[in-house]
Amino acid sequence: MATAPSANDLTRQQLDELDDLLQRMLNLPLTGTEPPAAQSTPAGPTWRYDAPSAPPIPSPHLVAPPEPPRAPVLVAPPAPAPPVVVRPEPVTAPVPLIPPPEPTTPIIERKPTPPSARRAPKPAPVVSAPPPEPAPQVVYEPQPPLPVLLWPLAGLNWVFDRAAGLLGPPGWLLRSGFGKNVLGLAGIGLLLYTAAHLATDAGWVTLPFPVPWPR
C-alpha cells in the first residue's frame, strides 16, 4: 500500500515547478510576438525562510579619501574709521529788522481865527408846554326813585346789613351779594320742602319716600 505524500513534499514540488516556469519565461526571445503567459496556479502556504541579503559594499575606487584637518583661519577685525571732525561755524549776530522810514508829510500851520469872526451859536427854539388836560369827571346817573311798595323790603335790607356788620368778617360775607344769593336759595329750598310735606299730609301728592318733618 502506497503512502500519501506529505504537505512539505507538495509545497516543494510546486516551488520547483514555479522556478522552471520562470526560467522558461526568461529564456524566451524578446523579438516577435510573445505567447501569453501561462496562468500560474496559486501556490499554497510556504514554510521556506529566506535569509536577508547583505548590504552592497561600495567599490574602493568610488569612495572619496578623507580630507585632512584644516587649520583655523583668523580674520582680523576691520580697522575703525577715523572720526570725522566737524568745525563749528562762526555764529553771526542777529541783525535787527528796522522798518523803512515813513515819508514825512509837511505840517501846515493854521492861523487862529479872531473871536469876532466866529459865528455865534443859534439859540435853541423855545417849545411851549401844552396845557394840562382836565381830569375826566365821573358823572353818576341819578337812580330812579324807589317805589313805595318796596320801601318795607328796603328797610328790612338796611336793618340786615347793619346787624350783619356787627358780626365781623362772617357778617360781611353774609351781607355781600354772594351771601345774600346763598341765603335766598336756601329760603326757596325750605319753602319747596314745606309745600311737599303739606301736600303729602293732605294726600294730594304721593312720594316714593317719606318726607321727614320735625315733630
C-alpha positions as CSV (number, residue, x, y, z in Angstrom):
1,M,0.0,0.0,0.0
2,A,1.5,3.4,-1.1
3,T,1.8,6.2,1.4
4,A,0.2,9.7,0.7
5,P,2.8,12.5,0.0
6,S,3.3,15.0,2.9
7,A,2.4,18.7,2.7
8,N,6.1,19.7,2.6
9,D,6.7,17.5,-0.4
10,L,3.8,19.1,-2.3
11,T,4.9,22.6,-1.5
12,R,8.5,21.8,-2.6
13,Q,7.2,20.3,-5.8
14,Q,5.1,23.4,-6.5
15,L,8.1,25.7,-5.9
16,D,10.2,23.6,-8.3
17,E,7.5,23.9,-11.0
18,L,7.3,27.6,-10.4
19,D,11.1,28.0,-10.8
20,D,11.0,26.0,-14.0
21,L,8.3,28.2,-15.4
22,L,10.1,31.4,-14.6
23,Q,13.3,30.1,-16.2
24,R,11.4,29.3,-19.4
25,M,9.9,32.8,-19.5
26,L,13.4,34.3,-19.1
27,N,14.8,32.2,-21.9
28,L,12.1,33.3,-24.4
29,P,13.3,35.6,-27.2
30,L,12.4,39.3,-26.8
31,T,11.5,39.8,-30.6
32,G,8.3,38.7,-32.2
33,T,5.0,38.2,-30.6
34,E,5.3,36.7,-27.2
35,P,2.8,34.0,-26.3
36,P,0.5,34.7,-23.5
37,A,2.0,33.8,-20.2
38,A,0.5,30.7,-18.7
39,Q,-1.6,31.4,-15.6
40,S,0.2,30.2,-12.6
41,T,-1.6,28.1,-10.2
42,P,-2.0,29.6,-6.7
43,A,0.7,28.3,-4.5
44,G,-0.1,27.0,-1.1
45,P,1.3,28.3,2.0
46,T,5.1,28.1,2.1
47,W,7.3,27.4,5.1
48,R,10.7,28.4,3.5
49,Y,12.7,31.1,5.2
50,D,14.9,33.3,3.0
51,A,17.8,35.0,4.8
52,P,18.1,38.8,4.3
53,S,20.7,39.8,1.7
54,A,23.8,41.7,2.9
55,P,24.1,45.4,2.1
56,P,26.2,46.1,-1.0
57,I,29.8,47.0,-0.4
58,P,30.9,50.1,-2.2
59,S,33.8,49.9,-4.6
60,P,37.1,51.2,-3.3
61,H,37.6,53.5,-6.3
62,L,34.3,55.2,-5.7
63,V,34.9,56.2,-2.1
64,A,36.5,59.7,-1.6
65,P,39.5,59.8,0.7
66,P,39.0,61.7,3.9
67,E,40.1,65.4,3.9
68,P,43.0,66.4,6.1
69,P,42.1,68.7,9.0
70,R,42.3,72.4,8.2
71,A,43.9,74.9,10.5
72,P,41.6,77.6,11.7
73,V,41.9,80.9,9.8
74,L,42.0,84.0,12.0
75,V,40.4,87.1,10.3
76,A,41.4,90.4,11.8
77,P,38.6,92.8,12.5
78,P,38.4,95.9,10.2
79,A,40.2,99.0,11.4
80,P,37.8,101.6,12.7
81,A,37.2,104.6,10.5
82,P,38.9,107.9,11.7
83,P,36.5,110.2,13.5
84,V,35.0,113.0,11.4
85,V,35.8,116.4,13.0
86,V,33.2,119.0,12.4
87,R,34.4,122.5,12.6
88,P,31.9,124.9,14.2
89,E,30.8,127.7,12.0
90,P,31.0,131.2,13.5
91,V,27.7,132.4,14.8
92,T,26.7,135.7,13.3
93,A,24.9,138.2,15.4
94,P,21.2,138.7,14.6
95,V,20.6,141.8,12.6
96,P,17.6,143.8,13.9
97,L,14.9,144.4,11.4
98,I,14.5,148.2,11.1
99,P,11.3,149.3,9.3
100,P,11.9,151.7,6.5
101,P,11.3,155.3,7.4
102,E,7.8,156.6,6.6
103,P,7.6,159.6,4.2
104,T,7.1,162.7,6.2
105,T,4.2,164.9,5.3
106,P,4.5,168.7,5.5
107,I,2.7,170.2,8.5
108,I,0.6,173.2,7.6
109,E,0.2,175.6,10.4
110,R,-3.3,177.0,10.8
111,K,-3.7,180.6,11.8
112,P,-6.1,181.2,14.7
113,T,-9.3,182.9,13.7
114,P,-10.2,186.0,15.6
115,P,-13.0,185.7,18.1
116,S,-15.1,188.2,16.2
117,A,-15.1,186.0,13.1
118,R,-16.6,183.1,15.0
119,R,-20.3,182.5,14.5
120,A,-22.5,183.0,17.4
121,P,-24.5,179.9,18.4
122,K,-28.1,179.9,17.5
123,P,-30.5,180.0,20.4
124,A,-32.4,176.8,20.9
125,P,-36.1,177.1,20.0
126,V,-38.4,177.5,22.9
127,V,-41.2,174.9,22.8
128,S,-44.1,175.9,24.9
129,A,-45.5,173.0,27.0
130,P,-49.1,172.0,26.2
131,P,-51.7,172.9,28.8
132,P,-52.6,170.0,31.1
133,E,-55.7,168.2,30.1
134,P,-58.6,168.3,32.6
135,A,-59.1,165.1,34.5
136,P,-62.2,163.2,33.4
137,Q,-65.1,163.7,35.7
138,V,-67.2,160.7,36.7
139,V,-70.8,161.5,36.2
140,Y,-73.2,159.3,38.1
141,E,-76.6,158.8,36.6
142,P,-79.4,159.6,39.1
143,Q,-81.2,156.4,40.2
144,P,-84.9,156.2,39.7
145,P,-86.9,156.7,42.8
146,L,-87.8,153.5,44.7
147,P,-91.5,152.6,44.5
148,V,-93.5,153.0,47.7
149,L,-94.4,149.3,47.8
150,L,-90.7,148.3,48.1
151,W,-90.0,150.6,51.0
152,P,-90.6,147.8,53.6
153,L,-88.1,145.5,51.8
154,A,-85.5,148.2,51.5
155,G,-85.9,148.9,55.2
156,L,-85.5,145.2,56.0
157,N,-82.4,145.0,53.9
158,W,-80.9,148.0,55.6
159,V,-81.5,146.5,59.1
160,F,-80.0,143.2,57.9
161,D,-76.9,144.9,56.7
162,R,-76.4,146.8,59.9
163,A,-76.9,143.7,62.0
164,A,-74.6,141.5,59.9
165,G,-71.9,144.2,60.0
166,L,-71.7,143.8,63.8
167,L,-70.6,140.1,63.4
168,G,-67.3,140.9,61.8
169,P,-65.9,139.0,58.7
170,P,-68.7,136.4,58.8
171,G,-71.3,139.2,58.8
172,W,-69.6,141.0,56.0
173,L,-69.7,137.8,53.9
174,L,-73.4,137.4,54.6
175,R,-74.3,140.9,53.6
176,S,-72.3,140.7,50.4
177,G,-74.0,139.8,47.1
178,F,-72.8,136.2,47.3
179,G,-74.0,135.7,50.8
180,K,-77.4,137.1,50.0
181,N,-77.8,134.8,47.0
182,V,-76.9,131.8,49.1
183,L,-79.5,132.8,51.7
184,G,-82.1,133.4,49.1
185,L,-81.6,129.9,47.5
186,A,-81.8,128.3,51.0
187,G,-85.1,130.1,51.7
188,I,-86.6,129.0,48.4
189,G,-85.5,125.4,49.1
190,L,-87.2,125.5,52.6
191,L,-90.4,126.8,51.1
192,L,-90.5,123.9,48.5
193,Y,-89.7,121.4,51.2
194,T,-92.6,122.7,53.4
195,A,-95.0,122.6,50.4
196,A,-94.1,119.0,49.6
197,H,-94.7,118.0,53.3
198,L,-98.1,119.6,53.4
199,A,-99.1,118.0,50.0
200,T,-98.1,114.5,51.3
201,D,-100.1,115.0,54.5
202,A,-103.2,116.2,52.7
203,G,-102.9,113.2,50.2
204,W,-102.6,115.4,47.1
205,V,-99.2,114.0,46.2
206,T,-97.8,110.5,46.8
207,L,-94.0,110.3,47.0
208,P,-92.0,107.0,46.9
209,F,-90.2,108.1,50.1
210,P,-91.4,109.7,53.2
211,V,-90.6,113.4,53.8
212,P,-89.0,113.8,57.3
213,W,-90.5,116.5,59.3
214,P,-89.7,117.6,62.9
215,R,-92.4,116.7,65.4
